Amino acid sequence: MNTSIGPLAGKRILVTRPKEQAAPLISLIRENGGLPLSFPIVSIKGVKNEVSLLNNLSSYQWIIFTSKNGVDHFFQLISDCNLTLGDVKFAAVGEKTAESLRTRGITSILVPKHFHAESLVKTLKKHVLPQEKILFPKGNLAPSFIKEELRGTALIDELVVYKTESEDHLDWSLVHQADCLFFMSPSAVTFMSRGLDTEEVLKKPVICVGPTTKKAAEECGYHRVLMPKQFTAEDMVNCAISYFQGGS
C-alpha cells in the first residue's frame, strides 16, 4: 500500500518483535499506510533445561501455555526427545496461543474469556481438580505468577523451554526516528530501557500488547502508554490508528 494514504499514512512504527515473528505485524502496518521500522531487540532461543521433567510427562493431567513461543519450543523439545503426549488437557492464555496448538491437531483447549494470565488462573481454578498435576512450559523471564496463584489448587511444575535475550548490533537511530513504539513483551521494554531511555524516547507514544507489558512500560517512565482491548497484533495496529487519528 502507498504510505502516503491510509490511516497510518507516513507514521513510522518501531516494531520490537523478534525478526522471525515480525512479518505479519509489519505487513499490517504497511497495509494501513504506516512505515514499519524493524528493531528486533528481543531474541528467542530454545533451551533444553530441566528436560528430566519430560521423563514423567504421562503424570501430568494438564499442560498450559501463555505464549506461542512456549507452544513452539515445547513441541520442538518433545520431538527432539522422541516423546509423545498421552491423555492430557490443554489450556492457553489466548486465541493466538490456542491457534498454535490447533495447528498441531489439538482441538480441545481451555481458553479464558480475557486473554491474560489473571483470567487464565481464574478459569483454571474452575476446571482443575484438587491435586491434579500441571506442566507449564515457559520462557526464562516469564514470572511465576500462575504457579503462585494455583498453589493449593493444583501441583504445577514450570519447564523453561526457551530463553529471551537482548539482540545486539541494532541501529539505535531508528528509535529516534519512530513516531510510535510497539512492545510485544515486558522483556522488550526492559531491553529498550537498558540501551536508550532518554527523555525524548520516553515521550514517544508506546502501544503494548497486554497489561504486563503495559505495566513494564509505565514503570520505565514512558509518558503515553496505550493498550488495545484485545491483545493481538491486529488490535495494536487499530490502537495506533485510533491514537494518530485523535481517538485516544
Secondary structure, DSSP 8 states (H G I E B T S, - for coil): --TTSSTTTT-EEEE-S-TTT-HHHHHHHHHTT-EEEE---EEEEE--TTGGGGGGGGG-SEEEESSHHHHHHHHHHHHHTT----S-EEEESSHHHHHHHHTTT---EE--SSSSHHHHHHHHHHH--TT-EEEEEEETT--SHHHHHTTTT-EEEEEEEEEEEE--S--THHHHH-SEEEE-SHHHHHHHHHH---HHHHTS-EEESSHHHHHHHHHHT-S-EE--SS-SHHHHHHHHHHHHTT--
